[in-house]
Amino acid sequence: MNTILEIIEKRRSIRKYQPTQIKDEELAAILEAGRSAPSGGNNQTSHFIVIQNASILQELKRLVSLEFEKMELKEGMYKSLQTSIKAAKKGGYDFFYNAPTLVIAANRKNYGNAIADCACALENMMLAASSLNIGSCWINQLHWLDDNEVIHKYMTELGLGDGETICGGLSLGYSAINELLPLHRTGNHITYIK
Ligand SMILES: Cc1cc2nc3c(=O)[nH]c(=O)nc-3n(C[C@H](O)[C@H](O)[C@H](O)COP(=O)(O)O)c2cc1C
């Protein structure tokens, strides 16, 4: 198998991190992989906000937990969103697993490929991270709270542009767990027509 296929097979979502920060050159390589992703019409309008400041990460965690805590559970609600609300109501909800680095991927509101472009970039970053033995996990909570006034205001203070929407996020850090085995997929069907 070639290297890229091995990395795709090996990558897993990591939800427990060492407190040690990743090296600047590792972060730069991961971000460059994200910037190198394809984009619809070669628009290149994705915007990555990288947070490594511990007190800002803690404040974001506090605000996210408070905002989820206020939300009501509804029937038919997306299961992971329910999990976030329940965890926040219990207290101390840590949506990015205390990773030392959090990348937030944003793009232009009303741009039809906003999420697709950010997803390509985030996947590139996850694969780049895995190739450097750095753990990562897609973090979607800020996307869910994109319309939330408190979170939007704080994100604007952190550099979210006027007219930008949060499409997703990524936790990054050295893994604090033993290497996970590749996850066997049972879904994602293929129809061959030869
Ligand atoms: C669009 C998307 C959103 C996700 N959101 C979250 C999230 O908010 N928190 C989380 O822990 N994992 C999140 N994940 C990770 C998935 O749970 C994970 O990819 C899946 O369980 C398969 O496991 P693996 O990544 O280890 O192969 C997300 C993944 C994707 C693609």
The ligand as an ORCA input file, in Angstrom:
! r2SCAN-3c Opt
* xyz 0 1
  C     -18.829     16.178      9.862
  C     -18.274     15.496     11.082
  C     -18.595     15.965     12.332
  C     -18.038     15.370     13.464
  N     -18.259     15.935     14.687
  C     -17.641     15.437     15.770
  C     -17.742     16.099     17.024
  O     -18.340     17.161     17.153
  N     -17.115     15.525     18.093
  C     -16.425     14.354     17.988
  O     -15.899     13.877     18.993
  N     -16.283     13.722     16.802
  C     -16.856     14.251     15.697
  N     -16.675     13.649     14.476
  C     -15.853     12.429     14.380
  C     -16.693     11.182     14.104
  O     -17.415     10.830     15.243
  C     -15.735     10.063     13.658
  O     -15.088     10.437     12.469
  C     -16.454      8.734     13.446
  O     -16.982      8.249     14.645
  C     -15.517      7.662     12.850
  O     -14.399      7.450     13.690
  P     -12.895      7.698     13.214
  O     -12.769      9.158     12.836
  O     -12.032      7.328     14.368
  O     -12.630      6.845     12.012
  C     -17.200     14.237     13.337
  C     -16.880     13.761     12.058
  C     -17.380     14.400     10.944
  C     -16.969     13.926      9.581
*
